[in-house]
Amino acid sequence: MLEKYKRIPERTIHEVLKISYDCLQDGAKRVFLDIACFFKRKTLEFIEDVLEACDDGARFYIEILVDKSLITIDEVNNRLYMHDLIQQMAKEIVRQEAPSNPGQCSRLWEAIILKE
């Protein structure tokens, strides 16, 4: 990975961070985006329970994300953390699914209140 980073001409931080995301299996990508959009700072037990109900293998993918340093687990309080820049990159990946129509994205993490 470091060799790839060295060969990259000047790019945004998100583009560089996205290299690690692009190398993930599809299941790990789904779990990563779910964590970034909904579960940062939640307990590992809670996250595993929710994700296992939707995606068999979530525990395995969480281990992969830890190994790739995309997420960390605080062993004292058993909460899952992710660097803010990594979270921003993940949310940008989701936003790019439908940049002009957020309602068509695979994940929504902010409520938008429309005034009539």
VMD Tcl script that builds the backbone (N, CA, C; Angstrom):
set m [mol new atoms 348]
animate dup $m
set s [atomselect $m all]
$s set {name element resname resid chain x y z} {
  {N N MET 1 A 0.817 -1.189 0.000}
  {CA C MET 1 A 0.000 0.000 0.000}
  {C C MET 1 A 0.867 1.262 0.000}
  {N N LEU 2 A 1.928 1.251 0.778}
  {CA C LEU 2 A 2.779 2.443 0.832}
  {C C LEU 2 A 3.356 2.778 -0.534}
  {N N GLU 3 A 3.689 1.762 -1.312}
  {CA C GLU 3 A 4.204 2.013 -2.656}
  {C C GLU 3 A 3.147 2.683 -3.532}
  {N N LYS 4 A 1.885 2.254 -3.364}
  {CA C LYS 4 A 0.809 2.891 -4.121}
  {C C LYS 4 A 0.693 4.360 -3.740}
  {N N TYR 5 A 0.790 4.660 -2.443}
  {CA C TYR 5 A 0.680 6.043 -1.986}
  {C C TYR 5 A 1.792 6.905 -2.566}
  {N N LYS 6 A 3.001 6.352 -2.648}
  {CA C LYS 6 A 4.135 7.118 -3.166}
  {C C LYS 6 A 3.960 7.451 -4.641}
  {N N ARG 7 A 3.309 6.568 -5.400}
  {CA C ARG 7 A 3.138 6.780 -6.838}
  {C C ARG 7 A 1.979 7.706 -7.168}
  {N N ILE 8 A 1.181 8.042 -6.187}
  {CA C ILE 8 A 0.002 8.869 -6.435}
  {C C ILE 8 A 0.425 10.323 -6.594}
  {N N PRO 9 A 0.085 10.929 -7.718}
  {CA C PRO 9 A 0.357 12.371 -7.837}
  {C C PRO 9 A -0.550 13.112 -6.867}
  {N N GLU 10 A -0.400 14.382 -6.772}
  {CA C GLU 10 A -1.181 15.156 -5.818}
  {C C GLU 10 A -2.675 14.879 -5.997}
  {N N ARG 11 A -3.263 14.324 -4.994}
  {CA C ARG 11 A -4.684 14.019 -4.986}
  {C C ARG 11 A -5.256 14.465 -3.654}
  {N N THR 12 A -6.544 14.469 -3.576}
  {CA C THR 12 A -7.150 14.834 -2.308}
  {C C THR 12 A -6.936 13.708 -1.303}
  {N N ILE 13 A -7.036 14.042 -0.058}
  {CA C ILE 13 A -6.884 13.054 1.009}
  {C C ILE 13 A -7.908 11.943 0.837}
  {N N HIS 14 A -9.132 12.298 0.461}
  {CA C HIS 14 A -10.174 11.279 0.288}
  {C C HIS 14 A -9.805 10.281 -0.796}
  {N N GLU 15 A -9.225 10.743 -1.874}
  {CA C GLU 15 A -8.827 9.831 -2.947}
  {C C GLU 15 A -7.748 8.863 -2.472}
  {N N VAL 16 A -6.831 9.357 -1.669}
  {CA C VAL 16 A -5.773 8.500 -1.144}
  {C C VAL 16 A -6.353 7.491 -0.159}
  {N N LEU 17 A -7.226 7.952 0.735}
  {CA C LEU 17 A -7.830 7.042 1.701}
  {C C LEU 17 A -8.709 6.000 1.013}
  {N N LYS 18 A -9.302 6.365 -0.092}
  {CA C LYS 18 A -10.214 5.471 -0.799}
  {C C LYS 18 A -9.496 4.235 -1.352}
  {N N ILE 19 A -8.200 4.306 -1.509}
  {CA C ILE 19 A -7.440 3.144 -1.983}
  {C C ILE 19 A -7.653 1.962 -1.049}
  {N N SER 20 A -7.628 2.200 0.257}
  {CA C SER 20 A -7.850 1.128 1.224}
  {C C SER 20 A -9.270 0.585 1.114}
  {N N TYR 21 A -10.231 1.456 0.899}
  {CA C TYR 21 A -11.625 1.037 0.737}
  {C C TYR 21 A -11.786 0.187 -0.522}
  {N N ASP 22 A -11.189 0.620 -1.619}
  {CA C ASP 22 A -11.333 -0.079 -2.895}
  {C C ASP 22 A -10.801 -1.511 -2.841}
  {N N CYS 23 A -9.865 -1.783 -1.954}
  {CA C CYS 23 A -9.271 -3.117 -1.847}
  {C C CYS 23 A -10.124 -4.083 -1.017}
  {N N LEU 24 A -11.184 -3.591 -0.403}
  {CA C LEU 24 A -12.020 -4.435 0.455}
  {C C LEU 24 A -12.958 -5.320 -0.361}
  {N N GLN 25 A -13.346 -6.449 0.245}
  {CA C GLN 25 A -14.398 -7.296 -0.329}
  {C C GLN 25 A -15.721 -6.540 -0.241}
  {N N ASP 26 A -16.682 -6.916 -1.062}
  {CA C ASP 26 A -17.973 -6.223 -1.084}
  {C C ASP 26 A -18.646 -6.218 0.289}
  {N N GLY 27 A -18.615 -7.338 0.996}
  {CA C GLY 27 A -19.231 -7.397 2.325}
  {C C GLY 27 A -18.569 -6.450 3.304}
  {N N ALA 28 A -17.255 -6.366 3.251}
  {CA C ALA 28 A -16.521 -5.456 4.130}
  {C C ALA 28 A -16.828 -4.004 3.778}
  {N N LYS 29 A -17.013 -3.724 2.484}
  {CA C LYS 29 A -17.382 -2.371 2.070}
  {C C LYS 29 A -18.737 -1.982 2.658}
  {N N ARG 30 A -19.698 -2.902 2.592}
  {CA C ARG 30 A -21.033 -2.613 3.138}
  {C C ARG 30 A -20.964 -2.331 4.635}
  {N N VAL 31 A -20.256 -3.171 5.364}
  {CA C VAL 31 A -20.137 -3.000 6.815}
  {C C VAL 31 A -19.399 -1.698 7.128}
  {N N PHE 32 A -18.348 -1.390 6.386}
  {CA C PHE 32 A -17.598 -0.155 6.580}
  {C C PHE 32 A -18.493 1.069 6.410}
  {N N LEU 33 A -19.269 1.103 5.333}
  {CA C LEU 33 A -20.147 2.249 5.088}
  {C C LEU 33 A -21.242 2.348 6.149}
  {N N ASP 34 A -21.770 1.207 6.593}
  {CA C ASP 34 A -22.772 1.219 7.668}
  {C C ASP 34 A -22.186 1.803 8.950}
  {N N ILE 35 A -20.990 1.376 9.282}
  {CA C ILE 35 A -20.343 1.877 10.500}
  {C C ILE 35 A -20.097 3.379 10.384}
  {N N ALA 36 A -19.587 3.813 9.244}
  {CA C ALA 36 A -19.280 5.237 9.062}
  {C C ALA 36 A -20.529 6.100 9.151}
  {N N CYS 37 A -21.619 5.619 8.604}
  {CA C CYS 37 A -22.839 6.433 8.549}
  {C C CYS 37 A -23.687 6.341 9.809}
  {N N PHE 38 A -23.637 5.214 10.514}
  {CA C PHE 38 A -24.589 5.010 11.608}
  {C C PHE 38 A -24.004 4.607 12.958}
  {N N PHE 39 A -22.851 3.959 12.991}
  {CA C PHE 39 A -22.449 3.269 14.217}
  {C C PHE 39 A -21.162 3.741 14.878}
  {N N LYS 40 A -20.577 4.821 14.422}
  {CA C LYS 40 A -19.349 5.313 15.053}
  {C C LYS 40 A -19.632 5.615 16.527}
  {N N ARG 41 A -18.760 5.166 17.393}
  {CA C ARG 41 A -18.826 5.353 18.850}
  {C C ARG 41 A -19.865 4.478 19.553}
  {N N LYS 42 A -20.477 3.559 18.830}
  {CA C LYS 42 A -21.419 2.621 19.456}
  {C C LYS 42 A -20.625 1.429 19.976}
  {N N THR 43 A -21.251 0.641 20.864}
  {CA C THR 43 A -20.552 -0.530 21.393}
  {C C THR 43 A -20.445 -1.608 20.318}
  {N N LEU 44 A -19.378 -2.348 20.383}
  {CA C LEU 44 A -19.141 -3.423 19.427}
  {C C LEU 44 A -20.276 -4.443 19.478}
  {N N GLU 45 A -20.743 -4.763 20.674}
  {CA C GLU 45 A -21.835 -5.732 20.821}
  {C C GLU 45 A -23.094 -5.255 20.091}
  {N N PHE 46 A -23.453 -3.989 20.258}
  {CA C PHE 46 A -24.627 -3.434 19.590}
  {C C PHE 46 A -24.472 -3.497 18.077}
  {N N ILE 47 A -23.308 -3.077 17.582}
  {CA C ILE 47 A -23.064 -3.056 16.139}
  {C C ILE 47 A -23.135 -4.464 15.563}
  {N N GLU 48 A -22.486 -5.402 16.227}
  {CA C GLU 48 A -22.500 -6.775 15.733}
  {C C GLU 48 A -23.917 -7.341 15.714}
  {N N ASP 49 A -24.693 -7.067 16.749}
  {CA C ASP 49 A -26.075 -7.568 16.789}
  {C C ASP 49 A -26.892 -7.021 15.627}
  {N N VAL 50 A -26.803 -5.727 15.389}
  {CA C VAL 50 A -27.589 -5.108 14.315}
  {C C VAL 50 A -27.112 -5.613 12.950}
  {N N LEU 51 A -25.809 -5.590 12.722}
  {CA C LEU 51 A -25.299 -5.961 11.409}
  {C C LEU 51 A -25.437 -7.450 11.121}
  {N N GLU 52 A -25.282 -8.287 12.126}
  {CA C GLU 52 A -25.450 -9.730 11.915}
  {C C GLU 52 A -26.880 -10.061 11.532}
  {N N ALA 53 A -27.849 -9.275 12.011}
  {CA C ALA 53 A -29.248 -9.507 11.653}
  {C C ALA 53 A -29.482 -9.215 10.170}
  {N N CYS 54 A -28.651 -8.347 9.585}
  {CA C CYS 54 A -28.829 -7.940 8.185}
  {C C CYS 54 A -27.810 -8.568 7.245}
  {N N ASP 55 A -26.646 -8.893 7.757}
  {CA C ASP 55 A -25.541 -9.299 6.888}
  {C C ASP 55 A -24.711 -10.359 7.598}
  {N N ASP 56 A -24.960 -11.609 7.267}
  {CA C ASP 56 A -24.191 -12.685 7.874}
  {C C ASP 56 A -22.709 -12.490 7.558}
  {N N GLY 57 A -21.874 -12.573 8.555}
  {CA C GLY 57 A -20.448 -12.375 8.364}
  {C C GLY 57 A -19.958 -11.016 8.817}
  {N N ALA 58 A -20.835 -10.231 9.419}
  {CA C ALA 58 A -20.444 -8.880 9.839}
  {C C ALA 58 A -19.271 -8.912 10.816}
  {N N ARG 59 A -19.267 -9.871 11.723}
  {CA C ARG 59 A -18.159 -9.956 12.696}
  {C C ARG 59 A -16.820 -10.158 11.982}
  {N N PHE 60 A -16.826 -11.013 10.990}
  {CA C PHE 60 A -15.619 -11.257 10.200}
  {C C PHE 60 A -15.158 -9.974 9.505}
  {N N TYR 61 A -16.105 -9.244 8.906}
  {CA C TYR 61 A -15.759 -8.014 8.195}
  {C C TYR 61 A -15.258 -6.940 9.152}
  {N N ILE 62 A -15.801 -6.878 10.359}
  {CA C ILE 62 A -15.312 -5.921 11.355}
  {C C ILE 62 A -13.853 -6.216 11.675}
  {N N GLU 63 A -13.505 -7.485 11.795}
  {CA C GLU 63 A -12.108 -7.855 12.052}
  {C C GLU 63 A -11.205 -7.404 10.905}
  {N N ILE 64 A -11.684 -7.548 9.685}
  {CA C ILE 64 A -10.900 -7.102 8.521}
  {C C ILE 64 A -10.684 -5.590 8.581}
  {N N LEU 65 A -11.743 -4.843 8.925}
  {CA C LEU 65 A -11.630 -3.382 8.999}
  {C C LEU 65 A -10.656 -2.955 10.089}
  {N N VAL 66 A -10.624 -3.682 11.183}
  {CA C VAL 66 A -9.648 -3.405 12.245}
  {C C VAL 66 A -8.241 -3.700 11.726}
  {N N ASP 67 A -8.075 -4.851 11.060}
  {CA C ASP 67 A -6.760 -5.215 10.515}
  {C C ASP 67 A -6.254 -4.187 9.505}
  {N N LYS 68 A -7.158 -3.584 8.740}
  {CA C LYS 68 A -6.783 -2.580 7.739}
  {C C LYS 68 A -6.665 -1.178 8.341}
  {N N SER 69 A -6.881 -1.067 9.654}
  {CA C SER 69 A -6.808 0.202 10.386}
  {C C SER 69 A -7.844 1.219 9.920}
  {N N LEU 70 A -8.952 0.745 9.381}
  {CA C LEU 70 A -10.037 1.644 9.003}
  {C C LEU 70 A -10.935 1.952 10.194}
  {N N ILE 71 A -10.951 1.058 11.166}
  {CA C ILE 71 A -11.680 1.276 12.420}
  {C C ILE 71 A -10.809 0.787 13.571}
  {N N THR 72 A -11.115 1.268 14.761}
  {CA C THR 72 A -10.447 0.784 15.969}
  {C C THR 72 A -11.512 0.477 17.017}
  {N N ILE 73 A -11.149 -0.388 17.943}
  {CA C ILE 73 A -12.053 -0.742 19.033}
  {C C ILE 73 A -11.356 -0.398 20.338}
  {N N ASP 74 A -11.991 0.457 21.110}
  {CA C ASP 74 A -11.468 0.828 22.422}
  {C C ASP 74 A -11.746 -0.339 23.362}
  {N N GLU 75 A -10.690 -0.972 23.844}
  {CA C GLU 75 A -10.853 -2.167 24.665}
  {C C GLU 75 A -11.393 -1.860 26.059}
  {N N VAL 76 A -11.290 -0.620 26.506}
  {CA C VAL 76 A -11.788 -0.257 27.828}
  {C C VAL 76 A -13.311 -0.217 27.840}
  {N N ASN 77 A -13.893 0.504 26.873}
  {CA C ASN 77 A -15.362 0.625 26.865}
  {C C ASN 77 A -16.004 -0.151 25.724}
  {N N ASN 78 A -15.203 -0.888 24.949}
  {CA C ASN 78 A -15.677 -1.756 23.862}
  {C C ASN 78 A -16.482 -0.982 22.812}
  {N N ARG 79 A -16.070 0.247 22.536}
  {CA C ARG 79 A -16.736 1.066 21.522}
  {C C ARG 79 A -15.875 1.125 20.267}
  {N N LEU 80 A -16.564 1.273 19.163}
  {CA C LEU 80 A -15.909 1.297 17.874}
  {C C LEU 80 A -15.669 2.742 17.440}
  {N N TYR 81 A -14.477 3.020 16.953}
  {CA C TYR 81 A -14.108 4.370 16.526}
  {C C TYR 81 A -13.526 4.344 15.123}
  {N N MET 82 A -13.568 5.500 14.492}
  {CA C MET 82 A -13.054 5.682 13.149}
  {C C MET 82 A -12.565 7.129 13.062}
  {N N HIS 83 A -11.438 7.341 12.418}
  {CA C HIS 83 A -10.923 8.703 12.267}
  {C C HIS 83 A -11.930 9.530 11.474}
  {N N ASP 84 A -12.050 10.794 11.817}
  {CA C ASP 84 A -13.019 11.674 11.155}
  {C C ASP 84 A -12.798 11.760 9.640}
  {N N LEU 85 A -11.542 11.772 9.197}
  {CA C LEU 85 A -11.273 11.839 7.758}
  {C C LEU 85 A -11.722 10.571 7.037}
  {N N ILE 86 A -11.568 9.437 7.699}
  {CA C ILE 86 A -12.027 8.180 7.109}
  {C C ILE 86 A -13.548 8.174 7.037}
  {N N GLN 87 A -14.194 8.683 8.081}
  {CA C GLN 87 A -15.651 8.761 8.070}
  {C C GLN 87 A -16.132 9.709 6.966}
  {N N GLN 88 A -15.484 10.847 6.801}
  {CA C GLN 88 A -15.853 11.787 5.739}
  {C C GLN 88 A -15.709 11.139 4.366}
  {N N MET 89 A -14.632 10.391 4.171}
  {CA C MET 89 A -14.418 9.703 2.904}
  {C C MET 89 A -15.540 8.705 2.650}
  {N N ALA 90 A -15.939 7.963 3.672}
  {CA C ALA 90 A -17.012 6.981 3.528}
  {C C ALA 90 A -18.332 7.657 3.168}
  {N N LYS 91 A -18.626 8.740 3.837}
  {CA C LYS 91 A -19.868 9.460 3.538}
  {C C LYS 91 A -19.841 10.054 2.132}
  {N N GLU 92 A -18.677 10.450 1.672}
  {CA C GLU 92 A -18.554 10.962 0.303}
  {C C GLU 92 A -18.797 9.840 -0.708}
  {N N ILE 93 A -18.344 8.640 -0.410}
  {CA C ILE 93 A -18.604 7.487 -1.284}
  {C C ILE 93 A -20.109 7.287 -1.420}
  {N N VAL 94 A -20.818 7.340 -0.301}
  {CA C VAL 94 A -22.275 7.177 -0.335}
  {C C VAL 94 A -22.920 8.340 -1.082}
  {N N ARG 95 A -22.469 9.565 -0.822}
  {CA C ARG 95 A -23.041 10.737 -1.478}
  {C C ARG 95 A -22.886 10.663 -2.994}
  {N N GLN 96 A -21.779 10.100 -3.457}
  {CA C GLN 96 A -21.512 9.996 -4.895}
  {C C GLN 96 A -22.434 8.992 -5.594}
  {N N GLU 97 A -23.147 8.180 -4.841}
  {CA C GLU 97 A -24.103 7.249 -5.448}
  {C C GLU 97 A -25.211 8.014 -6.183}
  {N N ALA 98 A -25.606 9.157 -5.658}
  {CA C ALA 98 A -26.647 9.995 -6.277}
  {C C ALA 98 A -26.440 11.433 -5.812}
  {N N PRO 99 A -25.432 12.107 -6.349}
  {CA C PRO 99 A -25.073 13.435 -5.841}
  {C C PRO 99 A -26.182 14.481 -5.912}
  {N N SER 100 A -27.055 14.381 -6.884}
  {CA C SER 100 A -28.111 15.394 -7.006}
  {C C SER 100 A -29.428 14.964 -6.363}
  {N N ASN 101 A -29.498 13.726 -5.873}
  {CA C ASN 101 A -30.725 13.237 -5.251}
  {C C ASN 101 A -30.376 12.326 -4.072}
  {N N PRO 102 A -30.100 12.904 -2.898}
  {CA C PRO 102 A -29.676 12.104 -1.739}
  {C C PRO 102 A -30.645 10.982 -1.362}
  {N N GLY 103 A -31.912 11.139 -1.688}
  {CA C GLY 103 A -32.892 10.107 -1.357}
  {C C GLY 103 A -32.663 8.795 -2.077}
  {N N GLN 104 A -31.863 8.799 -3.127}
  {CA C GLN 104 A -31.563 7.577 -3.863}
  {C C GLN 104 A -30.281 6.897 -3.393}
  {N N CYS 105 A -29.589 7.497 -2.449}
  {CA C CYS 105 A -28.366 6.886 -1.912}
  {C C CYS 105 A -28.710 5.665 -1.065}
  {N N SER 106 A -27.758 4.786 -0.907}
  {CA C SER 106 A -27.985 3.559 -0.145}
  {C C SER 106 A -28.127 3.801 1.352}
  {N N ARG 107 A -27.641 4.930 1.840}
  {CA C ARG 107 A -27.703 5.256 3.267}
  {C C ARG 107 A -28.001 6.742 3.433}
  {N N LEU 108 A -28.848 7.056 4.406}
  {CA C LEU 108 A -29.139 8.442 4.768}
  {C C LEU 108 A -28.826 8.595 6.249}
  {N N TRP 109 A -28.043 9.592 6.596}
  {CA C TRP 109 A -27.649 9.759 7.992}
  {C C TRP 109 A -28.069 11.105 8.565}
  {N N GLU 110 A -28.630 11.972 7.757}
  {CA C GLU 110 A -29.096 13.258 8.252}
  {C C GLU 110 A -30.547 13.469 7.863}
  {N N ALA 111 A -31.311 14.000 8.791}
  {CA C ALA 111 A -32.690 14.338 8.480}
  {C C ALA 111 A -32.705 15.743 7.879}
  {N N ILE 112 A -33.431 15.905 6.814}
  {CA C ILE 112 A -33.566 17.208 6.179}
  {C C ILE 112 A -35.008 17.652 6.377}
  {N N ILE 113 A -35.166 18.801 6.986}
  {CA C ILE 113 A -36.504 19.322 7.244}
  {C C ILE 113 A -36.827 20.332 6.156}
  {N N LEU 114 A -37.883 20.053 5.435}
  {CA C LEU 114 A -38.304 20.943 4.361}
  {C C LEU 114 A -39.398 21.868 4.860}
  {N N LYS 115 A -39.290 23.128 4.534}
  {CA C LYS 115 A -40.322 24.090 4.898}
  {C C LYS 115 A -41.287 24.218 3.732}
  {N N GLU 116 A -42.568 24.267 4.046}
  {CA C GLU 116 A -43.572 24.410 2.981}
  {C C GLU 116 A -43.909 25.865 2.778}
}
mol reanalyze $m
mol bondsrecalc $m
mol representation Tube
mol addrep $m
